[in-house]
Amino acid sequence: MSLSIPVAPFEGDATLLANVDVVVIGGGIIGISTALTLAERGVSVAVVEKGVVAGEQSARNWGWTRQMGRDPAEIPLTMASLKLWSQMNERTGEETGWRRSGITYLCYNKRDLEIWGGWYEKGKAYGLQSEMLTGPQVEALLPGSSGGLIGGLHTPSDGRAEPTLAAVAMAKAARRAGAHIITQCAARGIEQSAGKVSGVVTEKGRIGCSSVVLAGGVWSRLFAGNLGIDFPQLKVMGTVARVTGARAFPTCRLAPVTLPTASAWMAITRWRSETPISPRSYPTVSGCLPNTCLPSSRHGAS
Protein backbone atom coordinates (compact mmCIF):
# COMPACT_ATOMS: atom_id res chain seq x y z
CA MET A 1 0.00 0.00 0.00
CA SER A 2 1.49 3.35 -1.08
CA LEU A 3 1.33 6.19 1.46
CA SER A 4 2.12 9.87 1.06
CA ILE A 5 3.89 9.75 4.43
CA PRO A 6 6.20 6.78 4.99
CA VAL A 7 5.22 4.78 8.07
CA ALA A 8 7.43 2.17 9.70
CA PRO A 9 6.49 -1.21 8.18
CA PHE A 10 4.21 -3.56 10.07
CA GLU A 11 2.78 -6.78 8.66
CA GLY A 12 -0.63 -7.73 10.01
CA ASP A 13 -1.58 -11.22 11.12
CA ALA A 14 -2.71 -13.49 8.30
CA THR A 15 -5.83 -15.01 9.86
CA LEU A 16 -8.75 -13.98 12.04
CA LEU A 17 -9.30 -15.41 15.49
CA ALA A 18 -12.72 -16.96 16.00
CA ASN A 19 -13.28 -15.32 19.38
CA VAL A 20 -11.63 -12.72 21.62
CA ASP A 21 -12.72 -10.70 24.63
CA VAL A 22 -12.40 -7.33 22.85
CA VAL A 23 -12.27 -6.20 19.23
CA VAL A 24 -10.70 -2.81 18.58
CA ILE A 25 -11.83 -1.13 15.36
CA GLY A 26 -9.01 1.04 14.03
CA GLY A 27 -5.23 0.61 13.97
CA GLY A 28 -4.22 4.17 14.77
CA ILE A 29 -2.44 5.17 17.95
CA ILE A 30 -5.62 5.12 20.05
CA GLY A 31 -6.65 1.65 18.92
CA ILE A 32 -3.13 0.24 19.14
CA SER A 33 -2.40 1.69 22.59
CA THR A 34 -5.73 0.31 23.78
CA ALA A 35 -4.78 -3.13 22.47
CA LEU A 36 -1.35 -2.90 24.07
CA THR A 37 -2.79 -2.12 27.49
CA LEU A 38 -5.46 -4.83 27.25
CA ALA A 39 -2.95 -7.45 26.14
CA GLU A 40 -0.57 -6.51 28.95
CA ARG A 41 -3.45 -7.09 31.38
CA GLY A 42 -4.20 -10.53 30.01
CA VAL A 43 -7.30 -9.60 28.01
CA SER A 44 -7.58 -11.32 24.61
CA VAL A 45 -7.87 -8.60 21.96
CA ALA A 46 -7.94 -8.27 18.18
CA VAL A 47 -7.43 -5.06 16.19
CA VAL A 48 -9.01 -4.73 12.75
CA GLU A 49 -7.62 -1.99 10.51
CA LYS A 50 -8.92 -1.21 7.01
CA GLY A 51 -5.48 -0.06 5.81
CA VAL A 52 -2.14 -0.19 7.60
CA VAL A 53 -1.20 0.59 11.17
CA ALA A 54 -0.91 4.38 11.61
CA GLY A 55 -1.75 4.88 7.94
CA GLU A 56 -3.85 8.02 8.41
CA GLN A 57 -3.97 10.71 11.09
CA SER A 58 -1.68 8.81 13.46
CA ALA A 59 1.21 9.38 11.04
CA ARG A 60 0.18 12.94 10.12
CA ASN A 61 -0.13 14.62 13.50
CA TRP A 62 2.22 16.99 15.30
CA GLY A 63 3.54 14.27 17.58
CA TRP A 64 3.20 16.52 20.60
CA THR A 65 2.79 15.17 24.11
CA ARG A 66 1.88 18.39 25.82
CA GLN A 67 0.40 19.54 29.09
CA MET A 68 0.60 23.24 28.22
CA GLY A 69 -2.45 25.05 26.89
CA ARG A 70 -4.92 22.39 27.96
CA ASP A 71 -8.28 22.95 29.54
CA PRO A 72 -7.63 22.87 33.31
CA ALA A 73 -9.86 19.79 33.62
CA GLU A 74 -7.47 17.92 31.29
CA ILE A 75 -4.22 18.82 33.04
CA PRO A 76 -4.08 15.91 35.52
CA LEU A 77 -4.79 13.47 32.68
CA THR A 78 -2.12 14.97 30.42
CA MET A 79 0.44 14.92 33.23
CA ALA A 80 -0.28 11.19 33.69
CA SER A 81 -0.08 10.71 29.91
CA LEU A 82 3.31 12.40 29.72
CA LYS A 83 4.62 10.06 32.40
CA LEU A 84 3.52 7.10 30.26
CA TRP A 85 5.17 8.59 27.17
CA SER A 86 8.44 9.09 29.04
CA GLN A 87 8.50 5.32 29.67
CA MET A 88 7.18 4.19 26.28
CA ASN A 89 10.49 3.24 24.67
CA GLU A 90 11.32 1.04 27.64
CA ARG A 91 7.79 -0.36 27.82
CA THR A 92 7.66 -1.36 24.17
CA GLY A 93 11.32 -2.20 23.66
CA GLU A 94 11.07 -0.10 20.49
CA GLU A 95 11.96 3.41 19.33
CA THR A 96 8.91 5.70 19.42
CA GLY A 97 10.91 8.85 18.79
CA TRP A 98 9.75 10.37 22.07
CA ARG A 99 11.97 13.10 23.46
CA ARG A 100 11.42 15.69 26.18
CA SER A 101 12.02 18.59 23.78
CA GLY A 102 9.92 21.30 25.41
CA ILE A 103 7.18 23.29 23.68
CA THR A 104 6.89 27.06 23.37
CA TYR A 105 3.83 29.20 22.63
CA LEU A 106 4.93 32.48 21.06
CA CYS A 107 3.52 35.90 21.93
CA TYR A 108 3.45 38.68 19.35
CA ASN A 109 1.13 41.14 21.11
CA LYS A 110 -0.49 41.98 24.45
CA ARG A 111 -3.46 39.74 23.75
CA ASP A 112 -1.14 36.75 23.38
CA LEU A 113 0.54 37.63 26.67
CA GLU A 114 -2.82 37.91 28.42
CA ILE A 115 -4.03 34.55 27.07
CA TRP A 116 -0.91 32.56 27.88
CA GLY A 117 -0.20 34.48 31.07
CA GLY A 118 -3.68 33.52 32.25
CA TRP A 119 -3.07 29.89 31.36
CA TYR A 120 0.31 29.98 33.14
CA GLU A 121 -1.48 30.76 36.40
CA LYS A 122 -3.89 27.85 35.86
CA GLY A 123 -1.06 25.43 35.13
CA LYS A 124 0.89 26.58 38.16
CA ALA A 125 -2.05 25.62 40.38
CA TYR A 126 -1.47 22.00 39.28
CA GLY A 127 2.27 22.16 39.88
CA LEU A 128 3.13 22.37 36.20
CA GLN A 129 6.59 23.81 35.66
CA SER A 130 5.85 26.26 32.84
CA GLU A 131 7.64 29.58 32.37
CA MET A 132 6.54 32.97 31.04
CA LEU A 133 9.44 34.28 28.96
CA THR A 134 10.34 37.79 27.92
CA GLY A 135 11.17 38.64 24.32
CA PRO A 136 14.94 38.39 24.89
CA GLN A 137 14.48 35.05 26.67
CA VAL A 138 12.54 33.68 23.70
CA GLU A 139 15.28 34.87 21.35
CA ALA A 140 17.87 33.09 23.51
CA LEU A 141 15.77 29.91 23.47
CA LEU A 142 15.11 30.13 19.72
CA PRO A 143 18.27 31.58 18.14
CA GLY A 144 17.61 33.78 15.13
CA SER A 145 13.94 34.32 15.93
CA SER A 146 12.36 37.53 14.74
CA GLY A 147 8.98 38.88 13.68
CA GLY A 148 8.17 41.03 16.70
CA LEU A 149 8.18 38.46 19.48
CA ILE A 150 7.50 40.04 22.87
CA GLY A 151 7.36 36.89 24.98
CA GLY A 152 6.31 33.28 25.20
CA LEU A 153 4.99 30.47 27.35
CA HIS A 154 7.48 27.61 27.62
CA THR A 155 7.03 24.19 29.20
CA PRO A 156 10.35 22.33 29.23
CA SER A 157 8.79 19.05 30.45
CA ASP A 158 6.58 18.72 27.35
CA GLY A 159 7.81 16.58 24.50
CA ARG A 160 7.05 14.95 21.20
CA ALA A 161 7.08 11.51 19.65
CA GLU A 162 7.68 10.55 16.02
CA PRO A 163 4.27 9.88 14.42
CA THR A 164 5.69 7.54 11.78
CA LEU A 165 7.24 5.33 14.47
CA ALA A 166 5.16 5.52 17.65
CA ALA A 167 2.02 3.55 16.79
CA VAL A 168 3.98 0.85 14.98
CA ALA A 169 6.32 0.50 17.97
CA MET A 170 3.28 -0.02 20.20
CA ALA A 171 1.78 -2.49 17.71
CA LYS A 172 4.90 -4.66 17.82
CA ALA A 173 4.81 -4.63 21.63
CA ALA A 174 1.08 -5.38 21.65
CA ARG A 175 1.61 -8.39 19.39
CA ARG A 176 4.37 -9.71 21.65
CA ALA A 177 1.96 -9.33 24.58
CA GLY A 178 -0.63 -11.45 22.77
CA ALA A 179 -2.72 -9.00 20.73
CA HIS A 180 -3.89 -10.06 17.26
CA ILE A 181 -3.61 -7.27 14.67
CA ILE A 182 -5.25 -7.67 11.24
CA THR A 183 -4.54 -5.05 8.57
CA GLN A 184 -6.24 -4.50 5.20
CA CYS A 185 -9.45 -5.63 6.88
CA ALA A 186 -12.29 -3.15 7.35
CA ALA A 187 -14.96 -3.66 9.99
CA ARG A 188 -18.44 -3.68 8.45
CA GLY A 189 -20.72 -3.91 11.46
CA ILE A 190 -21.32 -5.06 15.01
CA GLU A 191 -23.53 -8.03 15.87
CA GLN A 192 -25.69 -8.23 18.98
CA SER A 193 -27.36 -11.11 20.78
CA ALA A 194 -30.01 -10.51 23.45
CA GLY A 195 -29.16 -6.82 23.35
CA LYS A 196 -25.43 -7.32 23.97
CA VAL A 197 -22.41 -7.20 21.68
CA SER A 198 -21.61 -10.64 20.34
CA GLY A 199 -19.27 -10.04 17.43
CA VAL A 200 -17.77 -7.84 14.74
CA VAL A 201 -18.27 -8.52 11.04
CA THR A 202 -15.22 -7.70 8.92
CA GLU A 203 -14.26 -7.98 5.26
CA LYS A 204 -12.48 -11.24 6.08
CA GLY A 205 -15.09 -12.79 8.34
CA ARG A 206 -16.63 -12.61 11.78
CA ILE A 207 -14.85 -12.31 15.13
CA GLY A 208 -16.86 -13.21 18.21
CA CYS A 209 -16.43 -10.84 21.17
CA SER A 210 -18.23 -9.38 24.16
CA SER A 211 -16.86 -5.82 23.88
CA VAL A 212 -15.90 -3.44 21.07
CA VAL A 213 -13.74 -0.31 21.11
CA LEU A 214 -14.41 2.07 18.23
CA ALA A 215 -11.13 3.88 17.50
CA GLY A 216 -11.70 4.72 13.86
CA GLY A 217 -10.46 8.29 13.98
CA VAL A 218 -12.25 10.56 11.53
CA TRP A 219 -14.29 7.58 10.32
CA SER A 220 -15.81 6.93 13.75
CA ARG A 221 -18.82 9.22 13.18
CA LEU A 222 -19.71 7.41 9.94
CA PHE A 223 -19.36 3.95 11.50
CA ALA A 224 -21.36 4.94 14.58
CA GLY A 225 -24.05 6.45 12.36
CA ASN A 226 -24.53 3.09 10.66
CA LEU A 227 -25.36 1.73 14.11
CA GLY A 228 -27.89 4.49 14.77
CA ILE A 229 -25.53 6.34 17.13
CA ASP A 230 -25.14 10.11 16.70
CA PHE A 231 -21.48 10.64 17.52
CA PRO A 232 -20.74 14.42 17.47
CA GLN A 233 -17.36 14.43 15.75
CA LEU A 234 -15.98 17.25 13.60
CA LYS A 235 -13.06 16.87 11.23
CA VAL A 236 -10.69 19.82 11.70
CA MET A 237 -7.63 20.35 9.52
CA GLY A 238 -4.49 22.17 10.62
CA THR A 239 -1.15 22.78 8.95
CA VAL A 240 2.22 21.79 10.33
CA ALA A 241 5.71 21.99 8.85
CA ARG A 242 8.84 20.09 9.69
CA VAL A 243 11.87 22.13 8.72
CA THR A 244 15.30 20.55 8.47
CA GLY A 245 18.63 22.22 7.83
CA ALA A 246 17.52 25.56 9.30
CA ARG A 247 20.11 27.37 11.38
CA ALA A 248 17.63 29.87 12.81
CA PHE A 249 13.96 30.15 13.57
CA PRO A 250 11.80 31.32 10.61
CA THR A 251 10.71 34.95 10.40
CA CYS A 252 7.05 34.27 9.64
CA ARG A 253 4.55 34.52 12.47
CA LEU A 254 3.85 31.11 13.88
CA ALA A 255 2.10 29.79 16.94
CA PRO A 256 3.59 27.05 19.11
CA VAL A 257 6.88 25.42 18.22
CA THR A 258 8.94 22.56 19.56
CA LEU A 259 12.62 22.96 20.11
CA PRO A 260 14.69 21.30 17.41
CA THR A 261 15.14 17.54 17.72
CA ALA A 262 17.36 15.63 15.33
CA SER A 263 18.12 18.96 13.60
CA ALA A 264 14.46 19.56 12.75
CA TRP A 265 11.93 22.21 13.74
CA MET A 266 8.22 21.62 14.15
CA ALA A 267 6.17 24.78 13.52
CA ILE A 268 2.41 25.26 13.46
CA THR A 269 0.34 27.87 11.65
CA ARG A 270 -0.96 30.53 13.97
CA TRP A 271 -4.51 30.42 15.34
CA ARG A 272 -6.00 28.69 12.34
CA SER A 273 -7.72 25.41 11.65
CA GLU A 274 -10.26 24.66 8.96
CA THR A 275 -13.21 22.38 8.46
CA PRO A 276 -15.28 21.90 5.32
CA ILE A 277 -18.96 22.72 5.67
CA SER A 278 -21.19 20.06 4.15
CA PRO A 279 -24.66 18.67 4.86
CA ARG A 280 -23.00 15.92 6.92
CA SER A 281 -20.76 18.22 8.98
CA TYR A 282 -23.02 21.26 9.44
CA PRO A 283 -24.98 19.94 12.45
CA THR A 284 -21.72 19.29 14.28
CA VAL A 285 -20.22 22.65 13.27
CA SER A 286 -23.26 24.53 14.51
CA GLY A 287 -23.19 22.56 17.74
CA CYS A 288 -19.60 23.68 18.39
CA LEU A 289 -20.28 27.38 17.98
CA PRO A 290 -19.18 29.88 19.23
CA ASN A 291 -15.93 28.03 19.96
CA THR A 292 -15.45 27.03 16.32
CA CYS A 293 -14.53 29.61 13.70
CA LEU A 294 -16.19 28.87 10.38
CA PRO A 295 -13.79 28.42 7.45
CA SER A 296 -13.57 30.75 4.51
CA SER A 297 -16.15 30.50 1.73
CA ARG A 298 -13.80 28.67 -0.60
CA HIS A 299 -14.25 25.59 1.59
CA GLY A 300 -18.00 25.94 1.80
CA ALA A 301 -20.54 23.60 0.30
CA SER A 302 -21.60 24.40 -3.24
C-alpha positions in Angstrom: 0.0 0.0 0.0 1.5 3.3 -1.1 1.3 6.2 1.5 2.1 9.9 1.1 3.9 9.7 4.4 6.2 6.8 5.0 5.2 4.8 8.1 7.4 2.2 9.7 6.5 -1.2 8.2 4.2 -3.6 10.1 2.8 -6.8 8.7 -0.6 -7.7 10.0 -1.6 -11.2 11.1 -2.7 -13.5 8.3 -5.8 -15.0 9.9 -8.8 -14.0 12.0 -9.3 -15.4 15.5 -12.7 -17.0 16.0 -13.3 -15.3 19.4 -11.6 -12.7 21.6 -12.7 -10.7 24.6 -12.4 -7.3 22.9 -12.3 -6.2 19.2 -10.7 -2.8 18.6 -11.8 -1.1 15.4 -9.0 1.0 14.0 -5.2 0.6 14.0 -4.2 4.2 14.8 -2.4 5.2 18.0 -5.6 5.1 20.1 -6.6 1.7 18.9 -3.1 0.2 19.1 -2.4 1.7 22.6 -5.7 0.3 23.8 -4.8 -3.1 22.5 -1.3 -2.9 24.1 -2.8 -2.1 27.5 -5.5 -4.8 27.2 -2.9 -7.5 26.1 -0.6 -6.5 28.9 -3.4 -7.1 31.4 -4.2 -10.5 30.0 -7.3 -9.6 28.0 -7.6 -11.3 24.6 -7.9 -8.6 22.0 -7.9 -8.3 18.2 -7.4 -5.1 16.2 -9.0 -4.7 12.7 -7.6 -2.0 10.5 -8.9 -1.2 7.0 -5.5 -0.1 5.8 -2.1 -0.2 7.6 -1.2 0.6 11.2 -0.9 4.4 11.6 -1.8 4.9 7.9 -3.9 8.0 8.4 -4.0 10.7 11.1 -1.7 8.8 13.5 1.2 9.4 11.0 0.2 12.9 10.1 -0.1 14.6 13.5 2.2 17.0 15.3 3.5 14.3 17.6 3.2 16.5 20.6 2.8 15.2 24.1 1.9 18.4 25.8 0.4 19.5 29.1 0.6 23.2 28.2 -2.4 25.1 26.9 -4.9 22.4 28.0 -8.3 23.0 29.5 -7.6 22.9 33.3 -9.9 19.8 33.6 -7.5 17.9 31.3 -4.2 18.8 33.0 -4.1 15.9 35.5 -4.8 13.5 32.7 -2.1 15.0 30.4 0.4 14.9 33.2 -0.3 11.2 33.7 -0.1 10.7 29.9 3.3 12.4 29.7 4.6 10.1 32.4 3.5 7.1 30.3 5.2 8.6 27.2 8.4 9.1 29.0 8.5 5.3 29.7 7.2 4.2 26.3 10.5 3.2 24.7 11.3 1.0 27.6 7.8 -0.4 27.8 7.7 -1.4 24.2 11.3 -2.2 23.7 11.1 -0.1 20.5 12.0 3.4 19.3 8.9 5.7 19.4 10.9 8.8 18.8 9.7 10.4 22.1 12.0 13.1 23.5 11.4 15.7 26.2 12.0 18.6 23.8 9.9 21.3 25.4 7.2 23.3 23.7 6.9 27.1 23.4 3.8 29.2 22.6 4.9 32.5 21.1 3.5 35.9 21.9 3.5 38.7 19.3 1.1 41.1 21.1 -0.5 42.0 24.4 -3.5 39.7 23.7 -1.1 36.8 23.4 0.5 37.6 26.7 -2.8 37.9 28.4 -4.0 34.5 27.1 -0.9 32.6 27.9 -0.2 34.5 31.1 -3.7 33.5 32.2 -3.1 29.9 31.4 0.3 30.0 33.1 -1.5 30.8 36.4 -3.9 27.9 35.9 -1.1 25.4 35.1 0.9 26.6 38.2 -2.0 25.6 40.4 -1.5 22.0 39.3 2.3 22.2 39.9 3.1 22.4 36.2 6.6 23.8 35.7 5.8 26.3 32.8 7.6 29.6 32.4 6.5 33.0 31.0 9.4 34.3 29.0 10.3 37.8 27.9 11.2 38.6 24.3 14.9 38.4 24.9 14.5 35.0 26.7 12.5 33.7 23.7 15.3 34.9 21.4 17.9 33.1 23.5 15.8 29.9 23.5 15.1 30.1 19.7 18.3 31.6 18.1 17.6 33.8 15.1 13.9 34.3 15.9 12.4 37.5 14.7 9.0 38.9 13.7 8.2 41.0 16.7 8.2 38.5 19.5 7.5 40.0 22.9 7.4 36.9 25.0 6.3 33.3 25.2 5.0 30.5 27.4 7.5 27.6 27.6 7.0 24.2 29.2 10.3 22.3 29.2 8.8 19.0 30.4 6.6 18.7 27.3 7.8 16.6 24.5 7.0 14.9 21.2 7.1 11.5 19.6 7.7 10.5 16.0 4.3 9.9 14.4 5.7 7.5 11.8 7.2 5.3 14.5 5.2 5.5 17.7 2.0 3.5 16.8 4.0 0.8 15.0 6.3 0.5 18.0 3.3 0.0 20.2 1.8 -2.5 17.7 4.9 -4.7 17.8 4.8 -4.6 21.6 1.1 -5.4 21.7 1.6 -8.4 19.4 4.4 -9.7 21.6 2.0 -9.3 24.6 -0.6 -11.4 22.8 -2.7 -9.0 20.7 -3.9 -10.1 17.3 -3.6 -7.3 14.7 -5.2 -7.7 11.2 -4.5 -5.1 8.6 -6.2 -4.5 5.2 -9.4 -5.6 6.9 -12.3 -3.2 7.4 -15.0 -3.7 10.0 -18.4 -3.7 8.4 -20.7 -3.9 11.5 -21.3 -5.1 15.0 -23.5 -8.0 15.9 -25.7 -8.2 19.0 -27.4 -11.1 20.8 -30.0 -10.5 23.4 -29.2 -6.8 23.4 -25.4 -7.3 24.0 -22.4 -7.2 21.7 -21.6 -10.6 20.3 -19.3 -10.0 17.4 -17.8 -7.8 14.7 -18.3 -8.5 11.0 -15.2 -7.7 8.9 -14.3 -8.0 5.3 -12.5 -11.2 6.1 -15.1 -12.8 8.3 -16.6 -12.6 11.8 -14.8 -12.3 15.1 -16.9 -13.2 18.2 -16.4 -10.8 21.2 -18.2 -9.4 24.2 -16.9 -5.8 23.9 -15.9 -3.4 21.1 -13.7 -0.3 21.1 -14.4 2.1 18.2 -11.1 3.9 17.5 -11.7 4.7 13.9 -10.5 8.3 14.0 -12.2 10.6 11.5 -14.3 7.6 10.3 -15.8 6.9 13.7 -18.8 9.2 13.2 -19.7 7.4 9.9 -19.4 4.0 11.5 -21.4 4.9 14.6 -24.0 6.5 12.4 -24.5 3.1 10.7 -25.4 1.7 14.1 -27.9 4.5 14.8 -25.5 6.3 17.1 -25.1 10.1 16.7 -21.5 10.6 17.5 -20.7 14.4 17.5 -17.4 14.4 15.8 -16.0 17.3 13.6 -13.1 16.9 11.2 -10.7 19.8 11.7 -7.6 20.4 9.5 -4.5 22.2 10.6 -1.1 22.8 9.0 2.2 21.8 10.3 5.7 22.0 8.8 8.8 20.1 9.7 11.9 22.1 8.7 15.3 20.5 8.5 18.6 22.2 7.8 17.5 25.6 9.3 20.1 27.4 11.4 17.6 29.9 12.8 14.0 30.1 13.6 11.8 31.3 10.6 10.7 34.9 10.4 7.0 34.3 9.6 4.6 34.5 12.5 3.9 31.1 13.9 2.1 29.8 16.9 3.6 27.1 19.1 6.9 25.4 18.2 8.9 22.6 19.6 12.6 23.0 20.1 14.7 21.3 17.4 15.1 17.5 17.7 17.4 15.6 15.3 18.1 19.0 13.6 14.5 19.6 12.8 11.9 22.2 13.7 8.2 21.6 14.2 6.2 24.8 13.5 2.4 25.3 13.5 0.3 27.9 11.6 -1.0 30.5 14.0 -4.5 30.4 15.3 -6.0 28.7 12.3 -7.7 25.4 11.7 -10.3 24.7 9.0 -13.2 22.4 8.5 -15.3 21.9 5.3 -19.0 22.7 5.7 -21.2 20.1 4.2 -24.7 18.7 4.9 -23.0 15.9 6.9 -20.8 18.2 9.0 -23.0 21.3 9.4 -25.0 19.9 12.4 -21.7 19.3 14.3 -20.2 22.6 13.3 -23.3 24.5 14.5 -23.2 22.6 17.7 -19.6 23.7 18.4 -20.3 27.4 18.0 -19.2 29.9 19.2 -15.9 28.0 20.0 -15.5 27.0 16.3 -14.5 29.6 13.7 -16.2 28.9 10.4 -13.8 28.4 7.5 -13.6 30.8 4.5 -16.1 30.5 1.7 -13.8 28.7 -0.6 -14.3 25.6 1.6 -18.0 25.9 1.8 -20.5 23.6 0.3 -21.6 24.4 -3.2 
